[in-house]
Amino acid sequence: MKDKQKGALLGLAWGDILGCPVEGWKKHEIELVYGTYRELPEDYLFDKIPDNKKARLRPLGFHSDDTQQALALIYHCLTFEGWNRQAWGQILVQGFIEKAWRGIGRNFVAAVHRLRKGGLLKESGSSSSGIGAAMRVGPLGAIFYRPEQKKQLLQATIESTLMTHADQLAAVFAAVVSYTVSLFIQGFSVQEVWEKLHSFTKEAEKQTKSLAEQGWKVDHENNQLISNMLEQAMEWIDKPIEVVRNQISECARPYLASGFTRAHPNQGFVLLGGLHALLMASRSDLSPHQILISIINEGYDTDTVAAIAGTILGARYGIDWIPIDRFYDRERLLKYADALVDQQIPETMSTFLSIEAKLTQMEKDFQQQLKSGNI
C-alpha cells in the first residue's frame, strides 16, 4: 500500500516528464523525429527537431506544471491536515508573484489574476472543461484514500478544481481521477473500481450542483454527462485500443467547445484526454510503461494525458516500474512521495516556491539558449 501511495505522485511525475519532449506535437511530427517514441531520450535529437518545436523544449527530466501543482496540493493538504480553500488561493497567487509556475495555461492564469485582484474564491475559476485540474489531483487520492475520508477527498478535489476551472465536467472528472487513485491504493481490481465509479460520479455531480446553489461559479452545474459517459465506457473498456480511441472521439464530438478542430483522444478536454487517460490506465494487456508510450505516440497534450494515466498507474502498480533516476529533481520528488505515507511536510512553502522558481528560470534559460543557437 505504501508503494501505491508513493506511486500516485511518482507515476504522475513520470508521465509528465516522459511526455514533455513531444508536448504539443502531432503524431506524424513525432514519427518524423523518433519513428516510434519509446523512452525518454538521453539527449535531444536537435538535428532532426524542427525549429518551431524547439521553443517549448525543457531540459530532459524536468517536470512541468502538472507535477509542480500536484506538489503544491500535497503541501497544502498536509499543512492544513485537510482542505483550506483560502490557503489554496494564497498558494496560487504567491506562486504567480514569485514566478514559480511554468507552462501554465490561459485558464489557470486568468483564474489566478482574478484571485490576485481580490476576487471571490467562489468566482475565480475560468470557464473551462479542460484537464488542467485532473492532472494535479491524483495524489489527493493517496492522502484521503480511506473510505471514511471520501467526503474530504470530494471537497478538496472539487473546490480546488473550481477555483481554476469553474466547470462541472472539469470538477467531476478530477474527482473521478482522485477517487480512482484511492480505490487502487485500497487494493480494488479494475472491475471493482469501475463498478464503484458510477455511483461516486453521481455523488460528485450532486456536490458540484450543491456548490453552484451556494454561490460558486459552476458551468454545466446540472449535468450528468460524466456519469453517463463512464457508464458507456464500461462497455468498451477491454476492446482494442484503436476501437476505444474511436469511441472516445465519437462520444466527445457533440460536446466540443468552439476552437476544437478535431475530436482527438489526446486533446485537453475531459471527455477526450481525460477519458483516454482513465481508460488506458485501466487496461491489463499492456505494462504501465507501454501504456504511457502508447498515449504519448498519439501526440497533442502528451505530458498531461500521460500524467493523469501515470498517477492512476502508480496507484495501481506501485513504483517498481518507474525509472526514478531519470527525474532531474528526484530527491525532492521522493521526499514528497514519502510525505504521502508519513504525512510529514517535506519543505516550507517558501522553499517550495523558491525551488520551483529556480527550475522555471532554468527552463527559460534553456529555451533562450535554444533560440540563440547556443545549444
N, C-alpha and C positions, 0 to 999 in steps of 0.2 A: 504493500500500500504506500509506503514512503516513497519508493521509486516512482510510483504513478503520480503522486502529488508533485514531486520534482519535475516529472515529465510534462506536466501541464504548462510549465514555463519553458523548460529546455526544448521541448518539441516545438513550441511556438517560435522560439528564437531561431531554431534550426530551419524551420520552414521559411521564415523571414530572410535569414542570411543566405540560404540556398537559392531563393528566388530573386534576390536583389540584382544579380548581374544581368538579368534579362527583363527586369521590370519594365512594363510598357511596350515590350517588343511584340510583334505579331509572330505567329507560328513559322511562317516562311522566313522571317528575318533570323530567328533562332537557328533554323536549319542551315542558312547560308553561312553562318559563323561556326556553329558547333556540330552540324549534322544532327545528331541526337544529343541533347544536353543531358549528361549522365551524372555529373558530380560538380561540386564547387571547384572551379579552376584553380590551379596552383598560381597561375599568372593570367592576366588578361591577354587575349589574342588581339592586340592593338592593330596589327597589320590587316586584320580581317573585319574589325568592327567599324562601321560607318561613322563619320564624324558627328552626325546628328544623334547618334546613340551614345557617344562618349560623355556628353554633357551631364548625364544623370548617374554615371557610374560612381560607386562608392568603393573605398578600399575593401579588398576582399576580406570577408569575415566580420565586417561591421554590421551591427543590427540597425534597423531603421525605426521610424516612428511606431511601427506595430509593436515592437518589443519594448521600447522605452516607455510607451504609455501603459503597457502591462506592468512594468516595474513600478511606475507611479501608483497604479491601483493597488499593487501588493503593499507598498509602503503605507499608503493611506489607510487601508483596511486593518493592517497590523497596528498602526499607531493609534487608531481610534477604536480598536477592538470591535470593529463592525463597519458602520457606514455613517458618514457625516457629509451631507451634500455641500454645506458651506465651505468646509475644509477642502473638498474636492475642487470646488470652483476656484479657491485660492491657489491650489497647486497648478491648475491650468493657466491661470493668469500669470503667476510668478514664473512659470517655465517660459512663457512667451516673453516676459520682460527681460529675463536673463538669457534669452536666445538659445534656450536648451532644445526646443522642439525642432525637428528636422523632417523634411519630406512630408510635411503636413498638407492636407487638402484644404480647399477653399471653404468647405462647410465647417471644418474644425476652426479655421482661422476666424471666420465670421462669428462663430459662437463665442470664442474667447474675446474677441473685440467687444462684443455686447457685454460680457461679464466685466471686462476692464473698465467700461464706461459706467458701471454701476447698474447694469440691467438686472432684472429679477432672475434668479436661478431657474424658476419655473418657465421662463420665457426665453432663455438664452439659446436654445438649440436651433439649428438650421433645418429647413425643410428638406430632409434627405433620407431616403431609404437605402443608403449605401451600407457598406460593410466596415466602415471606419471605426465602429464601436465593437462589432463582433470580433474584430482582430485582436482586441486587447483584453477581453473579459474572461477567457478560458481559465486563468489562474484563480479567479474568484471561486470557481468550482472546486479548487483544491483547498481553499481557505474554509469555505462553507460547504463541505462535502457531506456532512452528516444529515440524515433525514430530518432531524429536528431543526436544522439550520436553513431549511428551504425558504422560509419567509425572509430571512436575512439575505439569502442569495438572490431572490427575486428583487428585493428592494435595491440592493447595491447595483445589480446589473441594469435594471430598468431605469433607475434615476440617473446613474452615471451616463447611460446612453442618451437619454432625453436631453441632458444638458448640452450635448453637442449635436445630436441627431434627433430632432423633435418629430419623430415619425413612429407610429405603432409598429410598422413592419420591421424597422431597424431595431427597436427596443425588444420586441418579442423574439426576433431571431437571435439577438445577442443573448437573451435569456436561455434560449434553446441550446446555444453553444456552451454556456457555463454549466447548465444543468446536465448536459451530456457528459461533460468532463467529470462532474461529481458522481454520476452513475457508474462510469467506468472505473473510477477510483474505488468505489464501493465493491467492485468485482462483478457487476452485472454483465451478461453476454450482450452481443449486438441485438439479438432478437428481444431480449428483456428490456434493453434501453429503448428501442423503438416502440415497444408496447407502452412504456411509461411516458414517452414524449408527447403523445397526443393529448392526454388529459392535462399534462403540465402546460402545454402550449395554450390550451383553452384558459387555464388559470392565469397565464401571463397576459393573454388578450383582455381578460376581465380587469386585471390590475392596471393596464395602461388606460383602459376606458375610465376606471375609477379616478386615476390621476388627472385625466382630462376634465372630469367633473369637479376636481379640486382646484382647477385653475392652471394646470400645466398645459403648455403648448404641445399638442399631440396631433399631428396629421393622421388621417385614416383611423381615428380613435375608435370607430365602431366597425371593426373589420375582422373577419375570421380567415383571412387569406393564408396566413402562415400555417394554421392548423389544418386547413383544407389541403394545402399543398403537401404537407408532410404525410397526410393520410393517403394521397395519391402516390407519393414517392415510395411508400411501403410496398406497392405492387411491383415496382421495377428496380428495387434496390440491388437485387442479385443478377440483373441482366447484364449482358456485355457492356463494357464501358461506353462504346460509341452509341449504343441504344440509350443508355442512361443520359448521356450528354444531349442527345437529340430531344429526349423527353423534357429535360430541364429547359432547353431553349423554347420548345413549343409551349410549355406551360407558362413560361415567364413572358413571352412575347406580347400578350394582350395588356400587360401591366407596365410596359417600359415607359419611362419618363421621356419627355422631349429631349432630344440630343443623343439618345442611344441609336446608333446606326444599325446595330445588329444584335441579336439575342445570343451573344457568345457566352458559353458557360463560365468563362473566367472574367467577365465584366464585374465591376464593383457594385452590383445590385444584389440585395439579399436573396432574391429568387433566382439569381444566376450564380455568381461567385460564391455566395454563402451556401446555397443548397448544394452546389457542386462539391465544396469542401466537406460538408457534412456527409454526403453520400459516399465520396471517395474514402473518407476516413473510416467508414463503416464496412468497407469491403474486406473479405477474408482470402481473396485469391492472389493478393499481392503483398509483399513486405511493406513496412512503413516507408522505407526509402523509395521503393518502386512507385508507391502511391504519390509521394511528393514529386518525383521526377515526371510521372505521367501528367500531373497537374501543370507543372512548370513548362513542359514542352508545348502546351496549348497556347502559351503566350498571354498577353494582356496583363491583368493585375496579378502577376506571378507570385510576388512576395506575400501579399495579403491573403490570397486564397490559400497558399501553402502554409501560412502562419496559422490560419483557422484550422486547417486539416492537421497541422503539426501539433497543436495544443490538444486536440482530441486523441490523436495517435499516441502522444506521450502519456496521457491519462489511461489509455487502453493497454499499452505495451510496456510502460516504464521507460528507462533511459538507456538501456544497453545498446540500442541501435543508433544512438545519436553521437556523431563524431565531435565531441565537445572540444577537442584540441583544435578544431577549425574556427572556434569563436575567438574573435580578437579580444574581447573583454571577458574571457571565460571565468577568471577567478571571481569577478564581481557577480556574474550571472549565476555561478554556482552558489554564492552566498545567498542570493535571492531565492534560489531553488530550495536551499536548506531552510530558509525562513518560512516557506510554505508548510514545512513539517514541524519545526520547533517554535514557530510563532514569535521568533526574536527579530526585532527590527534590524535590518542589515547595515544601515547607514543613516545619517541625518538627512533631512530634506535639503539642507544647504549643500551637503556633499553630493547628493544625487544630482541636483541641478548643475553644480559646478562641473562634475564629470561629464554629464550629458552635453553641456555647453561646449566643453573642450572637444568632445567627439564630433559635435556638429561643426565646429570650426575646422577640425582636421578634415572632415568631409569636404567642406567648402574649399579649403586649400588644395586638396587633391583634385577637385574638379577645375579649379583655376589653373593648376599646372597642366591639366589635360588640354584646356583651351589654348594655353600659350605654347603648347607643344613641348613642354619640358619633361614629359613622361613618355 
